[in-house]
Amino acid sequence: MYQQTLNGPGGRPIAADFQITESRPGAEVRFAVVAGPARPTGGYYLSTEGKTTRLRFALELHPKGLQKLMGGMIQKTMEAEVAQLEQLKTVIESRPAA
C-alpha cells in the first residue's frame, strides 16, 4: 500500500492511499484507492512506439451515496491528479540518458 495525501475541501489534507492490484513490468500497473472519500480504480498502460513509449492513464469512479453529492469536488481532484502526468513527462525527459 502507498500513502498519498491530497488537498480536500478548504485545503484540508485528506488520505487517498492506494494499493497496486496488478502489474506487468514494462506494460501496466493497475491500482485501487483504499482510503479517502472517493475510491477510484485505474491504471497506467505502457506501449512501445518505435524509440518512444506511450503512457495511457485510466481512472474510473462509480460514485455511491454521498459521493454523488460531492461530484464536482471529486471531479476537480481527479482532474488535478491526471494533470500530474505532464509533470512526470517533464521529470523523465529532463534526466540524462543512461
Salt bridges, closest charged atoms under 4 A:
GLU28 OE2 - ARG24 NE 2.70
GLU49 OE2 - ARG54 NE 2.76
GLU60 OE2 - HIS62 NE2 2.73
GLU93 OE2 - LYS89 NZ 3.13
